[in-house]
Amino acid sequence: MDYYSILGVPRNASDQDIRKAYKKQSMQHHPDRGGDEAKFKEVNEAYSTLKDPQKRQQYDNPQPQFNFNSGDFRGRNPFEDIFGGFGRNTSRQTRNKDVTIQLKLRLEDVLNGKQLVTRYQTQNGKIKEADIDIPPGINEGMGIRFEGLGDDSYPQFPPGDLIVRVAIMSDRKWKRDGSDLHTTIFVSVFDCILGGTAQIITLEGKRLELKIPKGTQPSAVFSIPAHGMPDYRTGRRGNVFVKLNTAVPKIDNEDILKDIEKIRDSLA
């Protein structure tokens, strides 16, 4: 299937030319306008590939795909396949294309891991479903490869793989730094002076008690070990860092203000 011929453009067509050709072809073949549905799908498939610079480059310059961890063709030495096995009469096999999708996860999903069922579309327009298991602690932008769940347009070749890339949504209270989690809480200036305690609700919903020593300075940062994000390789958890944001109460009582003033003068 020649995507350029389907859209009626040369192989050196600009992005603008491809967009114009797609609009023309999609209007001509749209089923709601009496067009052929199969041709309409081909037009959309062609545009889906050629509008994306990376996909277009891969289409224009197809490269063999290798997987060193499997036992099939892709597990053999790739140089043997490229150079004909250094003199042996071997045939180079190809496979269907990979499908890459993006999943958006909340920060707590990254902390706990996530199991879900996702629907995605392959290059030939087929809708597939897959059970996706996201391990705890995965990093932003990381891809997980699921073998054999990609495109299968050409049944004579092995199917491509499904690649799931993770995007992590920002959280209002928590910030991630590797395996560590950072948050800020408000405490009274009197708790900093006299000492006290503060309640911390972790990202996973656990309630922790933070002890504030006497004479704690504003903007102090406390560390709580082993309550951060797990490392996706080892499972070892990082730390929670809690920064204090000191709240100064508004006092209108003149007697209290005079007492505070006396304390201030005595410490000067």
N, C-alpha and C positions, 0 to 999 in steps of 0.2 A: 504494500500500500504506500503510494507516494503522496505524502502530505502536501507537497508543493503543487502537484498536479490537481489534487482535490480542490485546493483553493484557487487554482489558476494563476499562480505567481511564479516567477523564476526563483532559483535557489538563493540568489543574492538579493532578494526582496527586502526592503526596509521594514521595520516594525509597523510603520504607518501604512505601508502598502498591504501588509498582512491583515491589519485591522480592517481596512477598507474592503478587502476581498472577502473577509469573513462575514462582514455585515451583508454584503451583496449575496453571497452564497446561502447564508442562513435564512435570509428573507425569501430567497427563491425556493428553497427546499423545505421550509417550515411546514410541518403537517397541518397546522391551522390554516395555512394558505393553499392547501391542496398539494403540497409537495410530498416527496418520498421520504418516509421516516428513516429508512436505512441510510439514505444519502445524507440526511440531516445529521445523523449520528456521526457519520464519517467526517463531515465538515467540522463538527464540534470537537471531535478527537484530534483532527489536524490542527485546529486553532489552539487547543489546549496545550499541545506540544510546542508549536512554533512561536507562541506568544511569550513563552518562558525562555529567557536566554540560556539558562543551564540545560533545560530539556532539549532546546534546539541544537545546542552544541553537541550533546550526546547523540541526538538523532543524526546530525550531519557527520559525526565522527564516531561511529559505534565502536566500543571497546569490549573485549571479552571480560566477563565477570568471574572472579575467582573467590573461593571460600576455602581457606586452608583447614577448616575444622570439620568438614563433612567428608563422607566416604565416597562420593560420586565423582564425576568428572572434575568438579570444582576443587576437589581435595588433592588432585595431582599437582605435580610441579608445574607452575604456569609456564615456565620457560620451555619445557618439553612440548607443550601444546603450541606455543607461538612458533618455535623453530622446528617443528616437525619431529620432535623426539630425538634430536641430534642424529639424524640418519635413519631412524625407524619410520616406518610407514604408518603414521597415526593421522586420524582425521580430527579437525578442530570442531568442537561442538559449540553451539550457541545456546542461549536460553531466552526466555521471555523477560520483559523489563521489570525492574523493581517498582513498587509503588510506595511513595513517601507521604505520610500524613502527619499532621501536628495535633497534639493533645494538650489542652490547657488544664493545668492542675492548680488547686489551691495549695498553699504552703502546708496545711495540715495533712493533705493527701500525700505530699512528699514525705512528711514525717512518718506517717503510718503505712505507706504503700497503698496501692489502689488496684482493685480488680474491677474490670468493666468490660462491656461488650460494645464494640465500635463498628459502625458501618462505613464503608468507603467504596469508591468507584475505581475500577481498573481502567487502563487505557482503551479497552474495547467497549467501555460503557457498562460493563457488568457490575452489579452491586453485590458486594461481599460483606460478610460479618465475621468478626474474629474476637475471641476471648483474649483480652490484653491484661497482663499481670505486670504492673509497674512496681519495681522493688523500692523499699524505703530508702530515702537519702539520695535519690537520683539527682543529677545536676542539670541546670538549665541548658537547653540545647542538645542534650545527650540523645543519641539515637539508639533504639533497641531493634534488632533485626529478628524477624520471624520468618524462617525459611519456608519457601513454598507457598506463601500466602499472597504473592503479588500477581502480576498479570499472567494470564494463561491463554492469550489469543491464539497462539500456535501450539496445538496439542502435541505436535511431533517433537517439541522441545520442552525441556524442564521448565516449570513455572518460575517466575521471578520471586523475589522476597518482598515482604512488607516491612518497611522501615518506619518506626514510630518515633517522632521527635517531640521532646517535651518542652513546653513553655510554662513557666511558673508565674502565676499571677501575684501581684504585690499584696501584702497584708497590711492592714491599717495599724496594727500594734507591734508586729514583729518584723525584724529584718534578719536576713540570713547572710552569714559570712562563712562559706565552707560548711563545716560541721557545727559551727557556733550560731546561736540565736541571740539577738539583741532586742531589748525593750526598754522603755522609759516609764517610770511611775512618778506620781506626785506624792510628796510627803510634806508634813508640816515642818516649819522651821524649828518648832519646839521639839519635835522628835529628833531632829539633828542635834539640838543643844542638849537635851535631857536623855536621849536614847529612847528607843521604842521598837516596835515591830511593824512590818508591812506585809500584806497578803499578796502573793503572786499567783495568778492563774496561768499555768503554762499553756503552750500551744495545743497540747493534747488534753487539756482540761483538768490537770492535777492542781491542787491547792498547796502552795508552799509558803512557809513563814520565813520572812527575811528579817534578821535581827539587825537593828541600826544602833551601833555603839554611841555612847555619849561623845559629843564634840565632833560628830561627822560633818565634813565639809559639804557645802552644796555642790551638786553635779558629781558626787562620788559615784564610782562604778563598783558593783559587787559581782562576784562570780559564783555561780552555782554549778558544780561539776555534774556531768553525766545526765543532764536533762536537755541537751541540745539535739541537733539533728544527727541521725545515725549515718555512719559512713556506708555507702552502698556496697562496698567490697568487704568490709570487716564487720559491719554492724555496730562498731564502737561509737558511742555517742559523744558529741562534743559538749560544750558548756553553754549555760545561759548567762548572759551578762545583763545586769540590771543597772541602769543609770537613774540616779535620783534627780528629780526636778523639784526644787524646793518651792513650796507654796507659802507665801507670806500672808497671814490673815489681816483683814481690814478691821481695825479696832477703833471704835468711836467713844468708848468709855474713858473719860478723862482720868479717872483714878487709876485704871489699869495702865494707861499710857505714862502716867507719872511714875508708877512703880517700875515700868520697863526703862524709863529714862534714868532712874536711880541706879538700876542694874548696869546700864550702859556706862554711866559715869564712874561707877565703882571699878569697872573693868578697864577703864581707859589708862 
